[in-house]
Amino acid sequence: MHIVFYISRFGIGGIQTFVIQLGKELIQLPEVKVSIFCHHPEQVDTSSNEPIPPEIEILTLSKNRRSIIVINKLRNWIKKVVPTFDLKEWLTTRYFLKIVQKNKIDLIHNNIQTGDENVYQAQQKIGIPYITTLHGAYKEITASMPLEMKEKYQVVFNKLLGTASSIVYLSPENLKPFELVLGDLTAARKKQFVRIFNGINAPNVVGEKGFKDEDLIVFGLIARGVHYKGWEEAILATKELVSAYPERKILLKLYGKSDYLNELEIKYQAYKDFVLFCGPTDTPLEVVQSFTIGLLPTYLPQEEMPFTIIEYLACCKPVIATDKGAIVEMLTIEGQIAGEIIKFDEAGKADINALKKAMEQFLLDPVYKEKKVLLAQKAFEKFDVKNTAKQYYNVYQKALKK
């Protein structure tokens, strides 16, 4: 069985980590081969990702930077003449079809919204089966969208449901766009949807590393460098905590990269004694082990099943997060939360005071903290990549038999 994963780009991100981890697990199975197709060739640099074994081939329109520059220049020039024609997308579609045939791909596993059309074209032209995983896709669809947009998505969804062998979703929120556009799904269509959690390998060594001071409590946040992830709220909550307990050793470690984070580092330079801007990391599981508590005060509209939380749980770290996407379900085990869920303020952002109080509880109550550590360890079990790989393999087998 030769599977090709279709992704948008490489770099730090949940989809990238998921695809690499799943691919590494699948190639351990007999007669399974995995390739990864990157839709945007200019973002095919894998240096910031975990090591990808040589058995997994990386495919893209071109790995030659000069060629991509030329294509983009031609693309921009043609768009001025024919605004509806996108040269790079046209070339990408045709190249993808070519390599699927050349490499004798048995099944496509799409992981991005922009890949749905190319994967559909491959199915229509060469009859290859495919599945799609909804990583928070189509969240832009709302009940108040214009009729013309609804009609556009009706075409997209009918094509997807008419050709995809299975559509994997992470939380019930993934199904709402389909219901808003198509109405109540028929029993036959509901059978196409399969729920599988994203998975990851737990690190071999679990425990706090890097800081041996037992009096020190380290709050950590790893995410994309967009303000929606709650970076500033985490900084301000930590400042409140430090002000309230000046005698305690408190540290906030931030891992990410963007102009926005650079601006925050300058803005809050006065807090450098307890707020560390650590830059990006390509070894998240290693740095998470230096945390005491993981933070994700996100208010990202497209938030679904944040991979950061899976990484926190893999390292047995309790989590303080907001109620976005499937986060509450991710942290729930035996009716309890492996951390704390905080509310939003009137502006729809993470409530700074609620975040500070949740952090304070971990600071002041070591028994409470240890109880949450045990819950985090149990909560991770549903995200073990070995279980994820088995479930996906069954979905692949079913698709190939159709």
N, C-alpha and C positions, 0 to 999 in steps of 0.2 A: 504494500500500500504506500503510494507516494502522495503526500499531503503538501500543499502549498498554503502557507498563511499569507493573507493579504493585509498589509498594514500601511499606514500613512507615512510614517517616518521612524527613524531610530532616535535615541536620546532618552533622557529621564522621563518616565511616565508609566502609568499602570498597565496600559495595553502592551507596551514594549516588554516590560518585565514578565507579564503573563504569557505572552507568545514565546519568549525565549525559554522560560521555565517549563512550559507545557511541551515545547518542542524537544527539550533535553530529556524530559521524562518519556515521551513517546518513542524516541529512537532507541530506548532500551528494550522495546518490545520487538519480537521477531518479525523480520520482513517489513519494518516500517521505516520509511525515509521521509525526511522533512526538509522543505525549502521555505524561505521567507521572501515574499515580494514586497519591495518598498515603493509605494506610489510616487513619492517625491524624490527623485534621484539626488537632488542637492542636499537631502537630509538623510543620506544613507550611511553617514559616519557612525560606526558602532563603538567608538572608543569610550563613550560614557556609559555604555551598558555593561552588564556582567559578561564574562567571557562566553563567546559562542563557539561551540565545538566545530571543528572543520567538517564534520559530517553534515552540518546544516548549511546549505548553500544560500548565499544572499543574492537575490535577483533584483534588478532594477533597469530602467530604460538605458542608463549609461552610468558608469562609474568614473568617466573622464570629465573633469570639471570644465575643461575648455569646451567640450561638446555641449554641455548643459548651458553654458553661457551663450553659445551661438544659438541654440534652440530657443532660449528665452528671448533673445533679441529678435529673432524671426517671429516668435509668437507675438511679441508686443507690436511689431510692425504690421503683421497681418491683421491683428485686432483693430487697428486703426482703419483698415480698409473693409474688413468683414468682422464687425464686432461680435457676431454670434459664433465665430469659429475659433476654437482654442487648439492651436497646433500641438502643444505639448500633451494635452489630454488625448488628442487624436492619435499621436504617436504612441502614447502609453498604452492605450487600449489595444492597438494593433500589435505592439511588442508583447504585451501580456498574453494575447491569444497565441502568438508564435511560440513563446517559451513553454506555455502549457502543453502544446502539441509536441514540441521538440523534446521536452523532458519527460514525456509520457506521464503527466500528472494524472492521478486517479481521482483526486477530490480537492476542492478548494474550500478553505476555511477563511471567510472574510471577517475582518474585525473593525472596519471603518465604514461610516456612512457614505463617504465618497467612493468607496469601492463597490457598492451595490450594483451600479450600472455596468462596470467592467466585468464583474463576475456574472451578471445576468447575460451579457453579450457572449461570454465564453460558454455558458450553458446553452444558449440558443444556437450558436454556430457549430459547436462540437459535441454538444450533449453531455458535458461533464457535470456530475453532481456537485452540489455545494451546500454548505451551511453558513449561516451568519450568526455572529454573536453581537448582541446589542449592548455596547458599553456606554449606556446613557444616550444612545443615538435618538434622533428625532425629538429631543426635548424642546426644540423651538416651536413645536406644534402646541397651540393652545386652543381653548374653546372659543376664543374671540377672534381667531384668525379669519382673514377675508375669504370669501367663497372661492375666488380663483386659486388661492393657495391650497385650499382643501381639495379642490378638483385636481390640482397638480399632484398632491400626495396620494390621492386615490389611485392614480395611475402607477405611482411608485410602489405602493403597498400591494396592489393587485399583481403586479409583475413579481414582486418578492414572494408573495404567498403562492403564486402560481408556479414558481420554479424552484424555490429553495426546498431542499429535503427537510431541513429543520431550522428553526430560528431559536437560538439559545438566548435566554434572558437572565438577568441577574436579580432583579426584584420586580414586584408587581407594577412598579412605576413605569417599567419599560413597555408595558402593554397599553397604557393609557393613550399614547398617540395613535395607535391602531384603532382603538375604540372610538376616539374622537373623530377620526376620518371615516371609518367604515361602519360605525355603529356596533351593536353587539356582535361579537364573533360567533360564527356557527361552530357546532361541535367538531366538525371536520377541521376547521381552521385552527381551533384551539389545540388540537392534537399536534399541530406543527410546532407549537411552542414548547420548548423543553427548558427547565430551569437547572442551571449548573453554576455553582459558585466558582469564582476565580480561585486559583490555587498557587501555592508557593512552597518551596522546601524550607523547613525550619533550619536555622544554623546549627552546626554541630555543638558549638559551645554557647550555652545560654546563661546570661548573667551580666551584671554591670561590669564594664571594663573601662579602663582609662582613669577612673576616679575611685580611690580606695578610702577616701574620707567618708566614714559612715554617717557623719553629721551633715553631709552635703546632699541636697536633693536637686536632681537635674530634670527639668522639663525640656522636652525636645519637640521640634516640628520639622518634618521633611515634606516638601510639596513643590508643585510648580510655583514659580515666582509671580503669581498674580494676586492682586489684593483680595480677591474673593476667598482666598484660603485662610484669611484671618490672621495674617502676620502681625499687623499693627495692634490688633486686639490682644494678641498673646503678649506683645511687648508691654502694653499699658497695664494689663492684668498683673504681669510679673512685677512691674514697678510698684503697683499698689501693695503687692504681697511683701516686697522687700521693705517698703516704708512701714508696714504694719509690724514686721518682725526683723528689725535691723540686726538682732543678735544671731539670726539663723543664716546658714550658708545656702543660698538659693542661686541657681544658675539656669538661664534659658539658652538653649543651643538651637540655632536656626540653620537649616541646610536647604539651599535653593540658589537659583541664579536668575537675575533679571535686572533691568534698569530700575524697576520699582524697588527691589531690595537694596540696590545701591543707594537710592534716595533715602530709604528708611535708615540705613546704617549711618548716613551723614546726619539725618534729622535727630537720631537718638544716640549720638556719639557720647553724650553725657552718661548714658547707661552702660557703657562698655565694661564696667566691672562685673555686671551680672547678666548682660545680654551679649552673646557671641554670635556674630555673623560668620558662619563657617564655610560659605560657598557651596557649590554643588558637590555631590558625592556619587561615585559609581559603585560604592560598597555600602548600601543603605543598612543591610542587616548587621554589619559590623558597627556602624555608628549608633544604631538604635540600642545596641547593648550597653552603651554608655549613658543611656537615659534611665531615669527612674520612672517617669510618666511620659507617655506620648500625647501630644496635643494635635487636634485638627478642628479648630473653631471655624469651619468652612461655611460659607453661604454662597458657594458657586452654584448657579442655577442648574447646570448640567450634572451636578454631583450624583453619582449612582452607587458604586461600590468601591470606595477609594482604596487603592492598593496600599497606600501608606498605612491604613489601619490593619490590613492583613500583615504587613511587615512588623508593626508594633506587637501584634498578638503572637506572631511567630517567635518573638524574643521574650514572650511572657510579660510584656509591658501593659499595664492598665492604660486606658485611653480616656481622655476628656475631649468630647466632641459635641457638635451640634446635631440636631435631628434632620439630616438631609439624606435623600436617597434611601439606601438600605442600611444606614449606619447603625440605627437602633437594633435591627435584626442581627447585624454582624456582631455586635457586642453582647447580645443576649444569650445566656446559657443557663439552663435550669431555672428560668424565670427571673434571673438576676442579670445586672449589667456589669460587664468587666471594666468598670470605670465609672464615668459620670456623663450624663447627657445634659447640656446646658441650653438655655432658652435663647431666643433672638430678641434684640431690642426693637424699638418702634420703627427703626429704619430698615429692619430686616437683616441686620448684621449680628454677629455673635455678641451677646450681652457681656460686657467687660466685667461688671460686678459679679455676675453669675459664674464667669470663668475664674475670677479671683477666689470666690468662695469654694469652688470645686478644688482648685489647687491647694487652698488652705487646709481642706480636710485631709489631703494626702500628707501635707507638711506636719500636721499636728497629731495625727492618729496612726502610729505604725502598725497597729493590729488591723485597722481598716485597710491600710495599704497592702499588707500581706494577703488579706482575704481577696482583694481585687487582683493580685498577682496570680493566685490560684485559678480564679475565674478566667483570666486572660489565657492561661495555659489551656484550659478546657475549651474555651471559645475558639481557639485556633484549629481544633481538630477538624472542623468542617471545611477548612481552607487548605488542608494538606494536599499538595499537588498530585500525590499518588492517587488519591480518590478522584480528583478532578480529571486526571488523565484516563482513568478507567471509564468514567462516565462519557467523556468525549469519544473514546475509542468505540464505545457501544453506539453512539450517535453516528460515527463515521461508517461503521459496519452496516447499520440500518440504511444509510444513504446509498451505499454501494449496491445493496440488494434490490433497491427500487428499480 
